[in-house]
Amino acid sequence: MRALNKKLLRNLWKLRGQVLAIGIVIASGVAVLVMSLSALQALTETTEAYYERQRFGEVFASVKRAPQRLIEQIRTIPGVRSVDHRIKYLATLSIEGFEEPVIGQLVSIPEGRQPRLNQLVLREGRLVSPGHPDEVVLSEPFAEAHGMQPGDSFEALMNSNLRTLTVVGVALSPEYVYTIGPGALMPDDLRFGVMWIGREALEAAYDLDGAFNDLSLGLLHGTNPQDVIERLDKLLERYGGTGAIPRADQISNWFLMNEIRMQETMSTILPTIFLAVAAFLSNMVLGRLIATDRSEIGLMKAFGYSNWQVGWHYAKLVMAMAGVGIILGWAAGAWLGRVNTELYAEFYRFPLLIFRPDPGVFAIGALVSLIAALAGSLGAVRRAANLPPAEAMMPPAPPLYRKTRISGSRFILWLDQPSRIILRQIVRTPFKALFTSIGIACSVAVMIMALQWLDSIDRIVDVFFHDAQRQDMMVGLVETQSDTTLLEFRRMPGVLAAEPMRVTSVEFHAGTSTHRGAIEGVPDNPQLQRVYDAGGRVVQVPPDGLLLSTALADKLHLGIGDRVHVEVLQGRRPKRSIPVVDLYETYIGMTAYMNIDAFNRLMGERGSLEYVTLLVDDSQLPALYKELKALPKVAAVTLKDAAVHEFNETMAETILIYISFFAAFACALGFGVVYNSTRIALSERGRELATLRVLGFHRGEISYILLGEAGLLILIGLPLGCLAGAGLGWFMTSAMDSELYRIPLVIKASTNAIAVLVTLAATLLSAAVVRNRLDHLDLIAVLKTRE
């Protein structure tokens, strides 16, 4: 073995504590990178494979009622590969042992075979058979929520007829990886489920013989969906079409793609933080090593080693340190990536999981880590290579000490001697002290960034569910009803108050900007479903004109007083230019409100409604549930308490995963920074501390001198970390903004306190390790002078 390689191994063993600490920090960055990229790759590949195998549609459209002969015209649209026409209706279900109304999405499939598109993955049982109109296949999440399996039965109110349906199979569909009911924000498998029933059974139940009300299209490779949608909308308009949408806007796929985009954001930001700190730590360690190896560098030069050989020797030392972190990061990242992917596969109900991380993912993690470590140590390596032999073999020039203002201040005179030593050391090496504090600040910032998501979610729940919504439940109707329906609901048992709502699909146009959404019609001064601004005020809906959310106004580049062209996609499909009267801030959705009377005039209809919000007496809920189950016009029942519970549960399943990961990484970061800074300080000041022991200082005092400096720098880093955490949290919440959610930046005092305490615990652990080494300091060995 070459002499330099032997020296490299000796140095690594000698610095094993610091090497491991740096390795842990690098491993954190590599693990986050590998975890995010491998999970991103796995989610993307699993989604693509699932969609392809089950022939997931690429264009979706709904109509009121269209004849089957129209299918031949649709097939002639350029780019259309296949067409699957279906019947879809909502039905109210009665599940034994579950008191609340349950809504079922009925979807027709051919008896005895798979549909052309959106094919099912059978998990149990079989498909429906010809001649058995009461057989049904349940979606797996719904079946699991109610403990149902093939052979069980339940009642369904279908077009005013109560029928008993028998479960013959349990399945998954690419169309419903994220199953969300009408008017809901989150999946609720107890109260909403998808079920597939024979085509002939639905035709007979809803009088749609020879007709359909829903279809999906498969396209030829390279076809622009918008070109197909334009032609399809023209064909469907006369049959009550509400506007076709591409796969990208299909609600289930849209949620899934947003999750994938979040993974992309995570894989970019967080590894950068950890690897930057790792670069800083490797520079600290190598700089200290070169300072103690001056004479050895001089000897290497004297024996003929070139600048390149000396520089390469220390570069290999850096790469060896990084290598430890890379190997640990590979192992942790691969494991966490699989765990993360399995959690998402379970949450989004994938029937298959493709987890085969590309070797390129590990190569990227290794390459980025090596570059970061070498970049951080470049200056120290250059200094080692450029030291002239004669200069290197001489002891380094003693530092130039001079009296400073702080050394003569009254504050210094009040302190004891060990405290003065601490302050003088910090003042004489300000950059080293600053870098240590910055490292601690990074640890606190990462912890705050993770924990603030809980505060933000609490804020969303407070504003959207508690401040804005005063109702107990919202009932959706199958079709638009006259306002006399409101009187029926007010007479129901337990109903204390009822208010009408309309939610109608529209398309907004403003210059070159467009948005497909909805207008919500609400009464004057609503008390149950209020328009509540995130800033803390109730906004009154104007008697005429539109009230837009700021997110929608920004997308359309509109302000108060501007006019927006509105094309209604339902009913008579009127088109109007309507002024924007006011704006308000909301965290969920891109909503537009209008006075319900003005909206009915726009639609050319008298008093009409599609939703009813109810305030109810809890003691009368069983009677109210029973009546709602028997009401044919009910299409959806959303309970506010259940919605809040599902929102929190869904967020917890996804957000808490990241909080756990990044809390552990932040602890590793804090441990690595403090351990390295104190361990290096011990190596550099070992002779000084040993001298103090010989002069009569006891172990507690010299520990206070060494660790007190670290403690003071930690205290400086903590408030810096709180500020940096706010900045990092703002960056992350801004990056996560979407059309469905705007995450507010909310950081409670308790969040800062938890982050500070956890970081302190990690740093105290590292300090305890160094304290143990300091207590066992060999005074004779340290005080020996090199000859």
PyMOL commands that set and color helices and strands:
alter all, ss='L'
color gray80, all
select helices_A, chain A and resi 3-14+16-53+70-75+140-146+174-176+199-205+225-239+247-249+251-292+294-302+307-347+359-386+389-393+406-408+410-414+417-428+430-467+484-490+550-556+596-602+618-629+640-694+699-735+749-775+779-783
alter helices_A, ss='H'
color red, helices_A
select strands_A, chain A and resi 59-67+80-86+88-94+102-109+121-125+135-139+153-158+161-172+192-198+211-219+245-246+473-482+495-510+513-522+532-533+537-538+546-549+563-568+575-584+592-595+608-616+634-639
alter strands_A, ss='S'
color yellow, strands_A
deselect
rebuild
show_as cartoon
